[in-house]
C-alpha cells in the first residue's frame, strides 16, 4: 500500500502563490506516476497535473503556464507550485499515486482558497 500526506494549502489572495507538497510512504517501487487533482464544491474531481517516473509532465489546460509539478525522488515527495492563483482555483487538492500493484492511492486533501 501507498500512503500520501498533503500539506501547504491555505488562504491566498488572487495573483498569489502557494506550494503544495505530497509525501509518499509505503510500497514505493510499484509507483509509476504521481498526480494532483482538485475538487471544487459541487463539481467533479479533475486532473490538474501529473508527472511520471521518467519526469514527463502533463497539465490541464486551465493551469498551463501557472502551475508546475515536480518530484524529489530522494524524499518521495511531489510538489505543485501554483502561481498567479485565481478565485476559480479554489478547491480541495488531492495527491494521487498510480501503482502497477495497488492501482490508485489518494491523500486526504488540502484546502486551497483564493480570495481577497
Steps between C-alpha positions, in 0.01 A plus 500: 500500500596863450422775749487863391497812716438841344594835650539862400143608438352819639346836423668719241401815314441497125830518317684336788691174521495179701705183494335171583697199614410132496712261703473135400586194705444127484552277197670750275662276239176442311411868457531611137342845519380764745229756445306787652124522465256753637133513586303819541162506680228352283745393230667176401859426592731596215862441404729797551845363419693174490863390492638161401799320647692610196420862565242553226232747603144563396281800588138590472448790262361722776834493691754501218754774550394556861556170684807277505514142623829354615627207701793434732562127488751518786220626725212308338325835468306665220441873486252726327619857464198719434552855376263773387218338690142583409179473703394212276802303623325470836458130572619209707820373340573129513822312438477170315750221450461254213641157575534196276422288806241696701333720241424852625568631848369837618597743769253665735506829312603854584277807466610785275294817517569795272317807618555865578 
